[in-house]
Amino acid sequence: MPSNALFRAGLFGTVLVWAIRATSTGASAAELTFDFHIERGQVTESTQVIRIKQGDAVKLRWHTDRSIILHLHGYDIEKKVEPGTVGLMEFVAYASGRFPVEVHGSPGPGGHSHGEAPLVRIEVYP
C-alpha cells in the first residue's frame, strides 16, 4: 500500500474513533448554568468549587457589586463585568483538571495582575 493510502487509512481511523467518542460523550454531556454573586471581591463558600464532566456545555453567569475583570485559566476566557449587568462565560469542558477563576486588575500600561486567591475553582472530571 503506498504511503499516501496508509496516511488516508490512518486519518479515517482517527476520525472514526473521534466520532464514536464524540457521540458517546454527547449522550452523557449536560448543559449546566451556574450563577455567581460577587460582593466585596468574594463569592459565597457554597459556590467556590464547581464540579463538572468533560463534554459538558457550561455557562457561568456573573453578577458583581463593582467593575471587575475575570479570567478562567486553562480555557483562557476573560470577561469584564459591570454592576447591574450579567457577565457570561460559555464553554464546552474539553480539558480535565482544576481551573481557577481569578480577578485580573490593570496596575499599569500593558500589565495585569491576579487577585490574591481564586474566586472559584472549576473541576472538570473525565
N, CA, C and O atoms as a GROMACS GRO file, in nm:
protein
  504
    1MET      N    1   0.085  -0.118   0.000
    1MET     CA    2   0.000   0.000   0.000
    1MET      C    3   0.090   0.124   0.000
    1MET      O    4   0.179   0.133   0.084
    2PRO      N    5   0.070   0.219  -0.090
    2PRO     CA    6   0.152   0.340  -0.092
    2PRO      C    7   0.134   0.419   0.038
    2PRO      O    8   0.031   0.408   0.104
    3SER      N    9   0.235   0.500   0.073
    3SER     CA   10   0.231   0.575   0.199
    3SER      C   11   0.113   0.672   0.205
    3SER      O   12   0.059   0.696   0.313
    4ASN      N   13   0.072   0.728   0.089
    4ASN     CA   14  -0.043   0.818   0.086
    4ASN      C   15  -0.171   0.743   0.127
    4ASN      O   16  -0.254   0.797   0.200
    5ALA      N   17  -0.184   0.620   0.081
    5ALA     CA   18  -0.302   0.539   0.116
    5ALA      C   19  -0.298   0.504   0.264
    5ALA      O   20  -0.402   0.504   0.330
    6LEU      N   21  -0.180   0.473   0.317
    6LEU     CA   22  -0.168   0.445   0.460
    6LEU      C   23  -0.206   0.568   0.543
    6LEU      O   24  -0.275   0.556   0.645
    7PHE      N   25  -0.163   0.684   0.499
    7PHE     CA   26  -0.198   0.807   0.568
    7PHE      C   27  -0.349   0.827   0.571
    7PHE      O   28  -0.406   0.859   0.675
    8ARG      N   29  -0.415   0.808   0.455
    8ARG     CA   30  -0.560   0.826   0.446
    8ARG      C   31  -0.632   0.724   0.534
    8ARG      O   32  -0.730   0.759   0.599
    9ALA      N   33  -0.586   0.600   0.536
    9ALA     CA   34  -0.648   0.497   0.619
    9ALA      C   35  -0.632   0.531   0.768
    9ALA      O   36  -0.726   0.516   0.846
   10GLY      N   37  -0.514   0.578   0.805
   10GLY     CA   38  -0.491   0.618   0.945
   10GLY      C   39  -0.575   0.737   0.983
   10GLY      O   40  -0.631   0.742   1.093
   11LEU      N   41  -0.585   0.834   0.894
   11LEU     CA   42  -0.666   0.952   0.919
   11LEU      C   43  -0.813   0.915   0.933
   11LEU      O   44  -0.881   0.965   1.022
   12PHE      N   45  -0.862   0.826   0.846
   12PHE     CA   46  -1.001   0.782   0.854
   12PHE      C   47  -1.028   0.713   0.987
   12PHE      O   48  -1.129   0.739   1.051
   13GLY      N   49  -0.936   0.626   1.029
   13GLY     CA   50  -0.950   0.556   1.157
   13GLY      C   51  -0.952   0.654   1.274
   13GLY      O   52  -1.031   0.637   1.367
   14THR      N   53  -0.867   0.754   1.269
   14THR     CA   54  -0.863   0.854   1.375
   14THR      C   55  -0.994   0.932   1.382
   14THR      O   56  -1.047   0.954   1.490
   15VAL      N   57  -1.045   0.974   1.266
   15VAL     CA   58  -1.171   1.048   1.261
   15VAL      C   59  -1.284   0.960   1.310
   15VAL      O   60  -1.372   1.008   1.382
   16LEU      N   61  -1.286   0.832   1.272
   16LEU     CA   62  -1.390   0.740   1.315
   16LEU      C   63  -1.389   0.724   1.467
   16LEU      O   64  -1.494   0.729   1.530
   17VAL      N   65  -1.272   0.705   1.527
   17VAL     CA   66  -1.262   0.694   1.673
   17VAL      C   67  -1.308   0.822   1.739
   17VAL      O   68  -1.380   0.818   1.839
   18TRP      N   69  -1.270   0.937   1.685
   18TRP     CA   70  -1.313   1.065   1.740
   18TRP      C   71  -1.465   1.078   1.732
   18TRP      O   72  -1.528   1.124   1.828
   19ALA      N   73  -1.524   1.039   1.621
   19ALA     CA   74  -1.669   1.049   1.604
   19ALA      C   75  -1.742   0.959   1.702
   19ALA      O   76  -1.844   0.997   1.758
   20ILE      N   77  -1.690   0.838   1.723
   20ILE     CA   78  -1.752   0.746   1.819
   20ILE      C   79  -1.743   0.805   1.960
   20ILE      O   80  -1.840   0.802   2.035
   21ARG      N   81  -1.627   0.858   1.996
   21ARG     CA   82  -1.611   0.919   2.128
   21ARG      C   83  -1.703   1.040   2.143
   21ARG      O   84  -1.765   1.057   2.248
   22ALA      N   85  -1.712   1.123   2.041
   22ALA     CA   86  -1.796   1.243   2.048
   22ALA      C   87  -1.942   1.203   2.066
   22ALA      O   88  -2.015   1.266   2.141
   23THR      N   89  -1.985   1.097   1.997
   23THR     CA   90  -2.123   1.051   2.009
   23THR      C   91  -2.149   0.996   2.148
   23THR      O   92  -2.251   1.027   2.208
   24SER      N   93  -2.058   0.915   2.198
   24SER     CA   94  -2.080   0.857   2.331
   24SER      C   95  -2.067   0.964   2.440
   24SER      O   96  -2.138   0.958   2.540
   25THR      N   97  -1.977   1.061   2.421
   25THR     CA   98  -1.965   1.170   2.518
   25THR      C   99  -2.088   1.258   2.516
   25THR      O  100  -2.137   1.300   2.621
   26GLY      N  101  -2.140   1.286   2.395
   26GLY     CA  102  -2.256   1.372   2.382
   26GLY      C  103  -2.378   1.316   2.454
   26GLY      O  104  -2.462   1.393   2.501
   27ALA      N  105  -2.389   1.183   2.464
   27ALA     CA  106  -2.505   1.122   2.528
   27ALA      C  107  -2.508   1.154   2.677
   27ALA      O  108  -2.616   1.167   2.734
   28SER      N  109  -2.392   1.167   2.741
   28SER     CA  110  -2.389   1.192   2.884
   28SER      C  111  -2.357   1.338   2.917
   28SER      O  112  -2.358   1.377   3.034
   29ALA      N  113  -2.329   1.418   2.816
   29ALA     CA  114  -2.296   1.559   2.840
   29ALA      C  115  -2.420   1.634   2.888
   29ALA      O  116  -2.533   1.602   2.851
   30ALA      N  117  -2.395   1.733   2.972
   30ALA     CA  118  -2.504   1.813   3.027
   30ALA      C  119  -2.485   1.958   2.989
   30ALA      O  120  -2.374   2.002   2.958
   31GLU      N  121  -2.595   2.032   2.991
   31GLU     CA  122  -2.589   2.178   2.978
   31GLU      C  123  -2.610   2.234   3.117
   31GLU      O  124  -2.718   2.220   3.175
   32LEU      N  125  -2.507   2.300   3.170
   32LEU     CA  126  -2.509   2.346   3.308
   32LEU      C  127  -2.493   2.496   3.315
   32LEU      O  128  -2.414   2.555   3.241
   33THR      N  129  -2.568   2.560   3.406
   33THR     CA  130  -2.557   2.703   3.428
   33THR      C  131  -2.532   2.727   3.577
   33THR      O  132  -2.600   2.670   3.662
   34PHE      N  133  -2.435   2.811   3.606
   34PHE     CA  134  -2.402   2.847   3.744
   34PHE      C  135  -2.408   2.999   3.759
   34PHE      O  136  -2.354   3.072   3.676
   35ASP      N  137  -2.472   3.044   3.864
   35ASP     CA  138  -2.480   3.188   3.893
   35ASP      C  139  -2.388   3.220   4.010
   35ASP      O  140  -2.388   3.152   4.112
   36PHE      N  141  -2.310   3.327   3.992
   36PHE     CA  142  -2.218   3.372   4.096
   36PHE      C  143  -2.247   3.517   4.129
   36PHE      O  144  -2.266   3.600   4.040
   37HIS      N  145  -2.250   3.548   4.256
   37HIS     CA  146  -2.270   3.685   4.303
   37HIS      C  147  -2.144   3.727   4.378
   37HIS      O  148  -2.110   3.671   4.482
   38ILE      N  149  -2.075   3.825   4.322
   38ILE     CA  150  -1.950   3.874   4.382
   38ILE      C  151  -1.983   3.999   4.462
   38ILE      O  152  -2.032   4.098   4.408
   39GLU      N  153  -1.955   3.993   4.592
   39GLU     CA  154  -1.973   4.109   4.678
   39GLU      C  155  -1.843   4.131   4.755
   39GLU      O  156  -1.791   4.041   4.820
   40ARG      N  157  -1.793   4.253   4.746
   40ARG     CA  158  -1.666   4.290   4.810
   40ARG      C  159  -1.554   4.191   4.773
   40ARG      O  160  -1.472   4.154   4.857
   41GLY      N  161  -1.553   4.151   4.646
   41GLY     CA  162  -1.446   4.066   4.595
   41GLY      C  163  -1.455   3.920   4.634
   41GLY      O  164  -1.356   3.847   4.619
   42GLN      N  165  -1.569   3.874   4.683
   42GLN     CA  166  -1.584   3.736   4.729
   42GLN      C  167  -1.713   3.675   4.674
   42GLN      O  168  -1.808   3.747   4.644
   43VAL      N  169  -1.715   3.543   4.660
   43VAL     CA  170  -1.838   3.469   4.633
   43VAL      C  171  -1.870   3.386   4.757
   43VAL      O  172  -1.783   3.365   4.841
   44THR      N  173  -1.993   3.338   4.768
   44THR     CA  174  -2.027   3.257   4.884
   44THR      C  175  -1.950   3.126   4.882
   44THR      O  176  -1.913   3.077   4.776
   45GLU      N  177  -1.925   3.070   5.000
   45GLU     CA  178  -1.847   2.947   5.010
   45GLU      C  179  -1.908   2.832   4.932
   45GLU      O  180  -1.836   2.748   4.880
   46SER      N  181  -2.040   2.827   4.924
   46SER     CA  182  -2.107   2.716   4.857
   46SER      C  183  -2.081   2.714   4.706
   46SER      O  184  -2.106   2.612   4.642
   47THR      N  185  -2.033   2.823   4.649
   47THR     CA  186  -2.006   2.827   4.504
   47THR      C  187  -1.858   2.840   4.473
   47THR      O  188  -1.823   2.874   4.360
   48GLN      N  189  -1.770   2.813   4.568
   48GLN     CA  190  -1.627   2.830   4.543
   48GLN      C  191  -1.566   2.716   4.463
   48GLN      O  192  -1.462   2.734   4.401
   49VAL      N  193  -1.629   2.597   4.463
   49VAL     CA  194  -1.581   2.484   4.383
   49VAL      C  195  -1.700   2.430   4.304
   49VAL      O  196  -1.804   2.396   4.361
   50ILE      N  197  -1.683   2.423   4.171
   50ILE     CA  198  -1.785   2.371   4.082
   50ILE      C  199  -1.730   2.246   4.017
   50ILE      O  200  -1.619   2.247   3.963
   51ARG      N  201  -1.806   2.137   4.022
   51ARG     CA  202  -1.762   2.010   3.963
   51ARG      C  203  -1.847   1.978   3.840
   51ARG      O  204  -1.970   1.977   3.847
   52ILE      N  205  -1.779   1.952   3.727
   52ILE     CA  206  -1.846   1.921   3.602
   52ILE      C  207  -1.772   1.806   3.534
   52ILE      O  208  -1.667   1.762   3.581
   53LYS      N  209  -1.828   1.757   3.423
   53LYS     CA  210  -1.766   1.649   3.347
   53LYS      C  211  -1.719   1.699   3.211
   53LYS      O  212  -1.775   1.794   3.156
   54GLN      N  213  -1.616   1.634   3.159
   54GLN     CA  214  -1.571   1.665   3.024
   54GLN      C  215  -1.688   1.649   2.928
   54GLN      O  216  -1.766   1.554   2.939
   55GLY      N  217  -1.700   1.742   2.834
   55GLY     CA  218  -1.807   1.739   2.736
   55GLY      C  219  -1.927   1.823   2.776
   55GLY      O  220  -2.011   1.855   2.691
   56ASP      N  221  -1.937   1.859   2.905
   56ASP     CA  222  -2.049   1.943   2.948
   56ASP      C  223  -2.041   2.081   2.884
   56ASP      O  224  -1.932   2.137   2.870
   57ALA      N  225  -2.157   2.135   2.847
   57ALA     CA  226  -2.166   2.273   2.798
   57ALA      C  227  -2.197   2.358   2.921
   57ALA      O  228  -2.298   2.336   2.989
   58VAL      N  229  -2.110   2.455   2.950
   58VAL     CA  230  -2.117   2.529   3.076
   58VAL      C  231  -2.138   2.677   3.052
   58VAL      O  232  -2.077   2.738   2.964
   59LYS      N  233  -2.228   2.735   3.132
   59LYS     CA  234  -2.249   2.880   3.135
   59LYS      C  235  -2.221   2.927   3.277
   59LYS      O  236  -2.280   2.878   3.373
   60LEU      N  237  -2.130   3.023   3.289
   60LEU     CA  238  -2.102   3.087   3.418
   60LEU      C  239  -2.159   3.228   3.409
   60LEU      O  240  -2.113   3.308   3.327
   61ARG      N  241  -2.258   3.259   3.492
   61ARG     CA  242  -2.320   3.392   3.492
   61ARG      C  243  -2.274   3.467   3.615
   61ARG      O  244  -2.292   3.422   3.728
   62TRP      N  245  -2.213   3.582   3.590
   62TRP     CA  246  -2.151   3.662   3.696
   62TRP      C  247  -2.229   3.790   3.722
   62TRP      O  248  -2.266   3.861   3.629
   63HIS      N  249  -2.253   3.819   3.850
   63HIS     CA  250  -2.312   3.944   3.897
   63HIS      C  251  -2.212   4.003   3.996
   63HIS      O  252  -2.152   3.928   4.074
   64THR      N  253  -2.194   4.133   3.996
   64THR     CA  254  -2.094   4.194   4.083
   64THR      C  255  -2.140   4.329   4.136
   64THR      O  256  -2.226   4.395   4.077
   65ASP      N  257  -2.082   4.369   4.247
   65ASP     CA  258  -2.114   4.498   4.306
   65ASP      C  259  -2.014   4.608   4.264
   65ASP      O  260  -2.030   4.724   4.301
   66ARG      N  261  -1.912   4.569   4.185
   66ARG     CA  262  -1.815   4.667   4.133
   66ARG      C  263  -1.761   4.618   4.000
   66ARG      O  264  -1.772   4.500   3.968
   67SER      N  265  -1.703   4.707   3.923
   67SER     CA  266  -1.644   4.671   3.795
   67SER      C  267  -1.529   4.573   3.819
   67SER      O  268  -1.445   4.594   3.907
   68ILE      N  269  -1.526   4.465   3.740
   68ILE     CA  270  -1.427   4.360   3.765
   68ILE      C  271  -1.394   4.288   3.634
   68ILE      O  272  -1.479   4.276   3.545
   69ILE      N  273  -1.270   4.241   3.621
   69ILE     CA  274  -1.228   4.160   3.507
   69ILE      C  275  -1.196   4.021   3.561
   69ILE      O  276  -1.113   4.006   3.651
   70LEU      N  277  -1.263   3.919   3.505
   70LEU     CA  278  -1.245   3.781   3.548
   70LEU      C  279  -1.174   3.701   3.442
   70LEU      O  280  -1.192   3.725   3.322
   71HIS      N  281  -1.092   3.605   3.485
   71HIS     CA  282  -1.018   3.521   3.391
   71HIS      C  283  -1.031   3.375   3.434
   71HIS      O  284  -0.994   3.339   3.546
   72LEU      N  285  -1.083   3.291   3.343
   72LEU     CA  286  -1.089   3.146   3.365
   72LEU      C  287  -0.964   3.085   3.303
   72LEU      O  288  -0.952   3.075   3.181
   73HIS      N  289  -0.871   3.045   3.389
   73HIS     CA  290  -0.745   2.987   3.343
   73HIS      C  291  -0.769   2.849   3.281
   73HIS      O  292  -0.866   2.781   3.315
   74GLY      N  293  -0.681   2.810   3.192
   74GLY     CA  294  -0.692   2.681   3.125
   74GLY      C  295  -0.780   2.687   3.002
   74GLY      O  296  -0.753   2.620   2.903
   75TYR      N  297  -0.885   2.767   3.008
   75TYR     CA  298  -0.973   2.787   2.894
   75TYR      C  299  -0.951   2.926   2.833
   75TYR      O  300  -1.006   2.959   2.728
   76ASP      N  301  -0.869   3.004   2.900
   76ASP     CA  302  -0.830   3.137   2.854
   76ASP      C  303  -0.949   3.225   2.815
   76ASP      O  304  -0.953   3.283   2.707
   77ILE      N  305  -1.046   3.232   2.906
   77ILE     CA  306  -1.163   3.317   2.886
   77ILE      C  307  -1.154   3.433   2.983
   77ILE      O  308  -1.137   3.413   3.104
   78GLU      N  309  -1.165   3.553   2.931
   78GLU     CA  310  -1.161   3.673   3.014
   78GLU      C  311  -1.289   3.753   2.989
   78GLU      O  312  -1.336   3.765   2.876
   79LYS      N  313  -1.346   3.807   3.097
   79LYS     CA  314  -1.472   3.879   3.086
   79LYS      C  315  -1.474   3.997   3.183
   79LYS      O  316  -1.444   3.982   3.301
   80LYS      N  317  -1.509   4.114   3.130
   80LYS     CA  318  -1.528   4.230   3.215
   80LYS      C  319  -1.675   4.233   3.256
   80LYS      O  320  -1.764   4.221   3.172
   81VAL      N  321  -1.700   4.250   3.385
   81VAL     CA  322  -1.836   4.252   3.437
   81VAL      C  323  -1.858   4.382   3.511
   81VAL      O  324  -1.776   4.424   3.592
   82GLU      N  325  -1.971   4.445   3.481
   82GLU     CA  326  -2.008   4.572   3.544
   82GLU      C  327  -2.127   4.551   3.637
   82GLU      O  328  -2.208   4.462   3.615
   83PRO      N  329  -2.137   4.633   3.742
   83PRO     CA  330  -2.254   4.623   3.830
   83PRO      C  331  -2.383   4.644   3.750
   83PRO      O  332  -2.388   4.726   3.658
   84GLY      N  333  -2.486   4.569   3.786
   84GLY     CA  334  -2.615   4.583   3.718
   84GLY      C  335  -2.625   4.506   3.588
   84GLY      O  336  -2.729   4.512   3.522
   85THR      N  337  -2.520   4.435   3.549
   85THR     CA  338  -2.522   4.355   3.427
   85THR      C  339  -2.489   4.210   3.463
   85THR      O  340  -2.448   4.179   3.575
   86VAL      N  341  -2.506   4.123   3.366
   86VAL     CA  342  -2.468   3.983   3.383
   86VAL      C  343  -2.351   3.956   3.290
   86VAL      O  344  -2.362   3.974   3.169
   87GLY      N  345  -2.239   3.912   3.346
   87GLY     CA  346  -2.124   3.872   3.266
   87GLY      C  347  -2.135   3.723   3.238
   87GLY      O  348  -2.151   3.645   3.331
   88LEU      N  349  -2.127   3.684   3.112
   88LEU     CA  350  -2.146   3.544   3.075
   88LEU      C  351  -2.019   3.485   3.017
   88LEU      O  352  -1.961   3.540   2.923
   89MET      N  353  -1.977   3.372   3.073
   89MET     CA  354  -1.868   3.292   3.018
   89MET      C  355  -1.930   3.160   2.975
   89MET      O  356  -1.996   3.093   3.054
   90GLU      N  357  -1.910   3.122   2.849
   90GLU     CA  358  -1.964   2.996   2.797
   90GLU      C  359  -1.850   2.914   2.738
   90GLU      O  360  -1.763   2.966   2.670
   91PHE      N  361  -1.852   2.783   2.766
   91PHE     CA  362  -1.751   2.695   2.709
   91PHE      C  363  -1.797   2.550   2.718
   91PHE      O  364  -1.887   2.517   2.796
   92VAL      N  365  -1.736   2.465   2.638
   92VAL     CA  366  -1.754   2.321   2.649
   92VAL      C  367  -1.630   2.269   2.721
   92VAL      O  368  -1.518   2.300   2.682
   93ALA      N  369  -1.652   2.192   2.825
   93ALA     CA  370  -1.543   2.143   2.909
   93ALA      C  371  -1.465   2.034   2.836
   93ALA      O  372  -1.496   1.916   2.849
   94TYR      N  373  -1.364   2.074   2.760
   94TYR     CA  374  -1.285   1.979   2.682
   94TYR      C  375  -1.162   1.930   2.758
   94TYR      O  376  -1.112   1.821   2.730
   95ALA      N  377  -1.112   2.007   2.854
   95ALA     CA  378  -0.991   1.971   2.928
   95ALA      C  379  -1.028   1.934   3.070
   95ALA      O  380  -1.106   2.002   3.136
   96SER      N  381  -0.970   1.823   3.119
   96SER     CA  382  -0.995   1.785   3.257
   96SER      C  383  -0.890   1.850   3.347
   96SER      O  384  -0.780   1.883   3.302
   97GLY      N  385  -0.925   1.868   3.472
   97GLY     CA  386  -0.832   1.929   3.567
   97GLY      C  387  -0.904   2.029   3.655
   97GLY      O  388  -1.027   2.032   3.662
   98ARG      N  389  -0.825   2.110   3.723
   98ARG     CA  390  -0.877   2.212   3.813
   98ARG      C  391  -0.836   2.348   3.760
   98ARG      O  392  -0.717   2.375   3.742
   99PHE      N  393  -0.935   2.434   3.734
   99PHE     CA  394  -0.909   2.562   3.669
   99PHE      C  395  -0.964   2.677   3.754
   99PHE      O  396  -1.084   2.682   3.782
  100PRO      N  397  -0.877   2.768   3.795
  100PRO     CA  398  -0.923   2.881   3.877
  100PRO      C  399  -0.983   2.994   3.794
  100PRO      O  400  -0.943   3.018   3.680
  101VAL      N  401  -1.080   3.062   3.854
  101VAL     CA  402  -1.130   3.187   3.800
  101VAL      C  403  -1.076   3.295   3.893
  101VAL      O  404  -1.107   3.297   4.012
  102GLU      N  405  -0.994   3.384   3.837
  102GLU     CA  406  -0.928   3.487   3.917
  102GLU      C  407  -0.967   3.625   3.870
  102GLU      O  408  -1.009   3.646   3.756
  103VAL      N  409  -0.952   3.720   3.961
  103VAL     CA  410  -0.975   3.860   3.928
  103VAL      C  411  -0.847   3.915   3.868
  103VAL      O  412  -0.739   3.896   3.923
  104HIS      N  413  -0.859   3.982   3.754
  104HIS     CA  414  -0.746   4.050   3.693
  104HIS      C  415  -0.762   4.199   3.716
  104HIS      O  416  -0.873   4.253   3.710
  105GLY      N  417  -0.652   4.264   3.741
  105GLY     CA  418  -0.651   4.409   3.750
  105GLY      C  419  -0.546   4.463   3.656
  105GLY      O  420  -0.461   4.388   3.609
  106SER      N  421  -0.551   4.589   3.628
  106SER     CA  422  -0.452   4.651   3.540
  106SER      C  423  -0.376   4.758   3.616
  106SER      O  424  -0.416   4.874   3.616
  107PRO      N  425  -0.265   4.720   3.680
  107PRO     CA  426  -0.190   4.816   3.757
  107PRO      C  427  -0.120   4.923   3.674
  107PRO      O  428  -0.092   5.032   3.724
  108GLY      N  429  -0.090   4.892   3.549
  108GLY     CA  430  -0.019   4.988   3.465
  108GLY      C  431  -0.032   4.952   3.320
  108GLY      O  432  -0.093   4.850   3.287
  109PRO      N  433   0.024   5.033   3.231
  109PRO     CA  434   0.014   5.006   3.088
  109PRO      C  435   0.073   4.871   3.051
  109PRO      O  436   0.186   4.838   3.087
  110GLY      N  437  -0.008   4.791   2.978
  110GLY     CA  438   0.042   4.663   2.926
  110GLY      C  439   0.053   4.554   3.029
  110GLY      O  440   0.097   4.444   2.995
  111GLY      N  441   0.016   4.578   3.154
  111GLY     CA  442   0.033   4.476   3.256
  111GLY      C  443  -0.098   4.428   3.311
  111GLY      O  444  -0.204   4.488   3.289
  112HIS      N  445  -0.091   4.319   3.383
  112HIS     CA  446  -0.208   4.273   3.457
  112HIS      C  447  -0.160   4.197   3.579
  112HIS      O  448  -0.047   4.148   3.583
  113SER      N  449  -0.247   4.188   3.676
  113SER     CA  450  -0.213   4.114   3.796
  113SER      C  451  -0.332   4.029   3.835
  113SER      O  452  -0.444   4.051   3.789
  114HIS      N  453  -0.308   3.933   3.920
  114HIS     CA  454  -0.413   3.845   3.966
  114HIS      C  455  -0.451   3.884   4.107
  114HIS      O  456  -0.373   3.945   4.180
  115GLY      N  457  -0.574   3.848   4.144
  115GLY     CA  458  -0.618   3.869   4.281
  115GLY      C  459  -0.542   3.777   4.374
  115GLY      O  460  -0.462   3.695   4.330
  116GLU      N  461  -0.566   3.790   4.501
  116GLU     CA  462  -0.492   3.710   4.599
  116GLU      C  463  -0.524   3.561   4.591
  116GLU      O  464  -0.433   3.478   4.596
  117ALA      N  465  -0.651   3.527   4.578
  117ALA     CA  466  -0.691   3.386   4.569
  117ALA      C  467  -0.801   3.375   4.463
  117ALA      O  468  -0.872   3.472   4.437
  118PRO      N  469  -0.814   3.257   4.402
  118PRO     CA  470  -0.922   3.242   4.304
  118PRO      C  471  -1.059   3.266   4.367
  118PRO      O  472  -1.082   3.231   4.483
  119LEU      N  473  -1.148   3.325   4.290
  119LEU     CA  474  -1.286   3.338   4.336
  119LEU      C  475  -1.354   3.201   4.337
  119LEU      O  476  -1.425   3.166   4.431
  120VAL      N  477  -1.330   3.125   4.230
  120VAL     CA  478  -1.395   2.998   4.209
  120VAL      C  479  -1.294   2.902   4.146
  120VAL      O  480  -1.204   2.946   4.074
  121ARG      N  481  -1.310   2.775   4.172
  121ARG     CA  482  -1.232   2.671   4.104
  121ARG      C  483  -1.331   2.582   4.029
  121ARG      O  484  -1.431   2.536   4.085
  122ILE      N  485  -1.300   2.560   3.902
  122ILE     CA  486  -1.382   2.471   3.819
  122ILE      C  487  -1.307   2.339   3.810
  122ILE      O  488  -1.195   2.335   3.760
  123GLU      N  489  -1.367   2.229   3.857
  123GLU     CA  490  -1.307   2.098   3.849
  123GLU      C  491  -1.377   2.020   3.739
  123GLU      O  492  -1.499   1.999   3.744
  124VAL      N  493  -1.299   1.977   3.639
  124VAL     CA  494  -1.354   1.904   3.525
  124VAL      C  495  -1.303   1.760   3.534
  124VAL      O  496  -1.182   1.736   3.533
  125TYR      N  497  -1.398   1.666   3.542
  125TYR     CA  498  -1.364   1.524   3.555
  125TYR      C  499  -1.390   1.450   3.423
  125TYR      O  500  -1.484   1.481   3.351
  126PRO      N  501  -1.303   1.350   3.394
  126PRO     CA  502  -1.322   1.272   3.270
  126PRO      C  503  -1.452   1.192   3.274
  126PRO      O  504  -1.483   1.120   3.178
   0.00000   0.00000   0.00000
